[in-house]
Amino acid sequence: MVQTILVVEDSAPVRGLVRFMLEQADYAVLEAANPQEALSAAQESRTGLDLAICDLHLPGGSGFETGDLLRGLFPAVKVLYMSGHDIGMPFSDGTGFILKPFRPDELLEKIRSMITAC
């Protein structure tokens, strides 16, 4: 079964790079540049979402707000937040954090551990 990941990042080059990394690892990828696009993409997804990767700083809202909105649609979705600044806070309940820049293997390992966690 192919897992679906939504990438929410306002920087088109970063979003494209993350999409490329994920597609190379055989994930189905949806993308959005802001919270509104993220909600639209999630609502249009026929397979649902396994994980959302949200930048913390987005035009029109924060990554945290976006994660909450996505969980309103898909309560079981895992959310991986990313930022260029370490925010130094713990995450739990199907959430995680990765510091940009990251290597492809770091991102993929984080995703695998989050998706397989119960």
C-alpha positions as CSV (number, residue, x, y, z in Angstrom):
1,M,0.0,0.0,0.0
2,V,1.4,3.4,-1.0
3,Q,1.4,5.9,1.8
4,T,0.3,9.5,1.2
5,I,2.2,12.5,2.5
6,L,1.2,16.1,2.3
7,V,4.1,18.6,2.2
8,V,3.1,22.1,3.3
9,E,5.9,24.6,2.6
10,D,5.8,28.1,1.2
11,S,9.2,27.9,-0.5
12,A,8.7,26.3,-3.9
13,P,12.3,25.0,-4.1
14,V,12.2,23.4,-0.7
15,R,8.8,21.9,-1.3
16,G,10.0,20.5,-4.7
17,L,13.1,19.0,-3.1
18,V,11.1,17.4,-0.3
19,R,8.6,16.1,-2.9
20,F,11.5,14.6,-4.9
21,M,13.0,12.9,-1.9
22,L,9.6,11.4,-0.9
23,E,8.7,10.2,-4.5
24,Q,12.1,8.5,-4.7
25,A,11.1,6.6,-1.6
26,D,7.8,5.5,-3.3
27,Y,5.5,7.8,-1.3
28,A,2.5,9.4,-2.9
29,V,3.0,13.2,-2.4
30,L,0.5,16.1,-2.3
31,E,1.8,19.6,-1.8
32,A,0.6,23.0,-0.7
33,A,2.2,26.4,-0.2
34,N,-0.1,27.6,2.6
35,P,-2.8,26.4,5.1
36,Q,-5.7,27.0,2.7
37,E,-4.0,24.9,-0.1
38,A,-3.2,22.2,2.5
39,L,-6.9,21.9,3.5
40,S,-8.0,21.8,-0.2
41,A,-5.4,19.1,-1.0
42,A,-6.4,17.1,2.0
43,Q,-10.1,17.3,1.2
44,E,-9.5,16.2,-2.4
45,S,-7.2,13.3,-1.4
46,R,-9.0,10.1,-2.3
47,T,-6.7,8.0,-0.2
48,G,-6.6,10.1,2.9
49,L,-3.3,11.2,4.5
50,D,-0.8,9.1,6.4
51,L,1.4,12.1,7.3
52,A,1.7,15.8,6.8
53,I,5.0,17.7,6.8
54,C,4.4,21.3,7.8
55,D,6.8,24.2,7.9
56,L,6.2,26.2,11.1
57,H,6.1,29.6,9.4
58,L,3.5,29.8,6.6
59,P,1.7,32.7,5.0
60,G,-1.8,32.8,6.4
61,G,-1.2,30.7,9.5
62,S,1.3,28.6,11.4
63,G,2.3,25.0,10.9
64,F,0.8,24.2,14.2
65,E,-2.6,25.6,13.1
66,T,-2.3,23.8,9.8
67,G,-1.6,20.5,11.6
68,D,-4.6,21.0,13.9
69,L,-6.9,21.8,10.8
70,L,-5.6,18.6,9.1
71,R,-6.3,16.5,12.2
72,G,-9.8,17.9,12.1
73,L,-10.2,16.2,8.7
74,F,-8.1,13.1,9.4
75,P,-7.9,12.5,13.2
76,A,-5.2,9.8,12.8
77,V,-2.9,11.8,10.6
78,K,0.7,12.1,11.9
79,V,2.3,15.6,11.6
80,L,6.0,16.3,11.2
81,Y,6.9,19.9,11.7
82,M,10.0,21.4,10.2
83,S,11.8,24.7,10.6
84,G,15.2,26.3,10.2
85,H,15.1,27.2,13.9
86,D,15.2,24.6,16.6
87,I,12.2,25.3,18.8
88,G,13.4,23.1,21.6
89,M,10.1,21.6,22.6
90,P,9.1,17.9,22.9
91,F,6.5,16.4,20.6
92,S,4.2,13.4,21.2
93,D,0.8,12.1,20.1
94,G,1.7,11.5,16.5
95,T,3.8,14.7,16.0
96,G,7.5,15.2,15.4
97,F,10.0,17.8,14.5
98,I,12.9,18.0,12.0
99,L,15.4,20.8,11.7
100,K,16.2,22.2,8.3
101,P,18.4,21.7,6.5
102,F,18.2,17.9,6.7
103,R,19.6,15.0,4.7
104,P,17.2,12.7,2.7
105,D,18.1,9.8,5.0
106,E,17.3,11.8,8.1
107,L,13.9,12.8,6.7
108,L,13.0,9.3,5.5
109,E,14.0,7.8,8.8
110,K,11.9,10.3,10.8
111,I,8.9,9.6,8.5
112,R,9.3,5.8,8.8
113,S,9.5,6.0,12.6
114,M,6.4,8.2,12.8
115,I,4.3,6.2,10.4
116,T,5.1,2.9,12.0
117,A,4.6,4.1,15.6
118,C,1.4,3.0,17.2
